[in-house]
Amino acid sequence: MSTLTRRQLVAGLLVLSAATLLPTSASATPPGPNDPEFASYLLNRVDDLHRGRSSHGIMAMQVKTSRWERSMKMESWSLGEDYSLVRILEPKKERGTATLKAEDDLFTYLSKTGRTIKISGASMGGSWMGSHFTNDDLMKDSRMADAFDTEVVNGPTLNGQTTYALILTPKPKAVTVWGRIDLIVRTDNLLPVGQLFYDEDLDPVRKMEFFEFQHIDGYDIPRRLRMTPLDDDHAGEYTEITYESIDFGIELDPSFFSVAKLKSL
């Protein structure tokens, strides 16, 4: 494994602040950094942080832009990699608006009009409900291990903690808006500190940070996520998601994730 020497990576990663992580216990021994499966293990772990085999959660979202602020409360369900559903609980005027992933299909249900809109692949990189998270961030339609080639290097030391940096570059046929993604994980427990997203010109355009890890139902999860744009036009803006509760291993059937369910919730 090489030492991190990329000037741009070092400069970009210094904008990440190390999250406060609680001690954790792993249920199985993860692969080591020299194992060929190490990168895939870490990428899949991050993609599935709040999914498990199945999950149900209540989340609060705070969006701050230069022009306005808004708060939302949401409910989410997931089943494996193929099924996700997120619906708005508050504010009342948007209650019932929901986004659904069912295998290869994605839909948004607008409770105000009763319309269901199919989301195209080109829209996955678009903002989810005016936040700084994209549709893909929330629904996890793409998998990092499938879309990116990965190099593991020694990352920066953040607040005294050593890290690995996973440098993700798009595979030749991958459909993605990102020119590169850097994933930073702590070396002691392999939990993520943050991600840095680059545009096609390899300029860092946003960062995601992970905070307040807890061990719940056998999973180590961050209770708080913050997405921050890095361009000057959006200085001071961010979106933060806080998990108020989450349960794993709940009984769910694929039939739950249907357009009809969107309308009935």
N, C-alpha and C positions, 0 to 999 in steps of 0.2 A: 504494500500500500504506500503510495507516494505522499510526500509532505505537501501541504497546501502552499502554493507559491503564486497563485493567480491574483494579481493586484486588484482586479475588479471584484473578485469574490471577497477578498478581505475587506475592501472598502464597503461593499454592500452588506456584508454580514455584521459589521459593527453597528448597524442600525437596529439589530436584534438585541433585545434585553433578555437575559437568561430568566426563565420562569422558575418559580419556587416549586420544586418537585418534592413530593413526599416519598419516604422509603417504600419500596414495593417488593412483592414476592412473585416470581414467575412460576406458572404452573408447569412449564416445560423448559428444558434448556434450549435457548435459542442458538442458531448457528453462529460460529465465530467470524471475525472480520475477514479471515482468509478463506472462508467457505464460499464456494460459488453461489450458494443460495442466500448469502447474507443480505445483499442489496434487495432482492425480491422479498425477503422476510420483512425488512424494515418498511419498504414501500407499501406492502399489503397491510402491515400493521397500522400505518398511518391512515390509509384509505378506510380501514374498518374500525377506527377508534371508537365510534359510537354505534356500531352495528351489531357486533357479535354474530351469533347465529340468527338471532332475532332481537328486536328491541322496541321499547316504547318510552318516549321521553316528553317532558315539558320544558320548553325553552323560552327565555326572554331575549329579545333582540333590541339593541339600542343603535340607532343610526344617527350619525352626526355629519352634516355637510356644512359648507360655508353659508348656505342659505336657510337651512331648516334642520330641525331635529325631530325624530319620531321614535316611538317605542311600540313594540309588538310582542305579543305572547303567542307561542306556537305549540302545537302538538305534533309529534312525529312517530312514525312506525317504520320498521324495516324488517325484511326477511331475506337472509342471505345477501348475495350480491345483486340480485335481479329485481328486487322489489323495495320501493321506498314511497312514503307518503308524508307530506308536510302540509298541515292546514293551520290557518290563522284563527286564534281564539279571541284576541283583542288587537286593535280596537273593535268595538261592536259593529261599526259600519262595514268592516271587512271580514267579519266572522264567517267562516265557511270557505273563503277563498283558499284553494289548495293546489299543490303541485304533486303529480303522480308519476312514478316510474314503474312500469310493468314490463319486465324483460327488455325488449329493444324500443318500446314506445314510451314517450313522455307527453304528459298533458298538463295544462293548467285549467282549473275550473274557477270562473269568476262568479262569486256568489251574488253580486249586485245584479248581473244580467242573466244569470243562469246559463251562460255560454261555456262550452268546453273547447279549448284551443289546443291543437297538437303542436308540440314544440319541435322544431326542426333541429338538425345537428348544428346548423349555422347559428342558432339562437342559444346554444348551451353556454357560450361565453358571455352572454348578456346578463345584466344585473337582475338579481332576484328581488322583486318588490322594492326597487329603488335603493337597495343596500349595496355595499361594496363586495358582497359575496355574489358569485355567479350562479346560474342555474346548476352548472356542473358541480360547483362546490357543495351545494346543498343535497343534490340527488346522487352524486357519485356515479354518473353514467359511464365515465371513462376510468380506467385503471392505470395508475402510473407505471406499474410493471409491464403493462402491455404497450403503452404508448411511447416509452422513453428507454433509451440506452443509459446505463448508469455507471459512473466511476466513483469509487469510494476513496476519499483522501482524508488526511488529518485536518480537522476543522480548527477554528479559532478557539482560544480559551475565553470563556464568557463567565465573568464573576467567579473566577477561580475554578471553573468546571471545564475539563477537557471534552472535546466533541469530535464526532465524525461529520464530514460533509459529504453528502451524496450529490454529485453533479449529474443532473438529468438533461439529456439532449434528445430532441424528438427523433424517433425512428423514421426512416425515409417515407413510409406511407402513412404515418400517424396524422390524424386530424386534430390539431391543437392550435390554440392562439398563442402559445408560449414558445419563445425561442430557446428558453432554458429555465429550469427550476433547480434551486439549491435547497436541499433538505438537511437540516442540522439536527443531530441527535446526540444526547449525552453518552459518553463512553461507559459510564458506570451502570446504567439501567436501560440503555437503548431507547429511552423515551424522547419524543421530539421536543425541541426547543422552538423551532420556527421554520418557515419556508420563505424563500425569496423567489419572486416570479419576474422573469425578464421578457421584454418584447422581442420582436424579430431582429431588432438592431442590437440585442443583448444589453439593453439598458434596464436596470431594475425599476419596475413600475409598481410593485406592491409587495407587502410582506404580511405573513400570518404568524401570530405568536400563540403559544399554548401555555395556559396557566392553571394552577390549582389542581394538580393531579390527585386523584383518589382511587383507591382499589375498591371496585364495586362488582359484586357477583363474579369474581375471578378475572375482571378486566381492569387495567390501569388506564384511566381516562382523564382528559383535562375537562374540568367543569366550566372553563372559560376560554373562549377563542376570540382573538381580535384581528381583524383585517384592516390594514392601513394602506391607502394609496401613497406613492412616493413622489409623484410629479408635483411640481410647484403649483399648478392650478388647483390642486386639492389639498394644500397644506392644512394641517389641523383636522382633517376629516378621518373618520374611522367607522367601522361597524363592529359591535361586540355581541357575541352570543354567549349567554350563561345558561347552563343546564340546571334547572331547579330540581329536577328529578329524572332518573333514568333507571329502567329495569331491563335486564337481559334474559333471554331464554323463555320469553312469553309464548303462549300458544297462538300462532297465526297461520292462516291458510292463504295460498296465492290468490284465492277468490276474493279475499279482502281488498286486494289492490286492483280495483276495477273503476271504470268511469262511473258506473252506477253508484259505487260506494262514495265517490267524490261528492255526488249530489245529495246523498242521504245523510252524511255526517253532520 
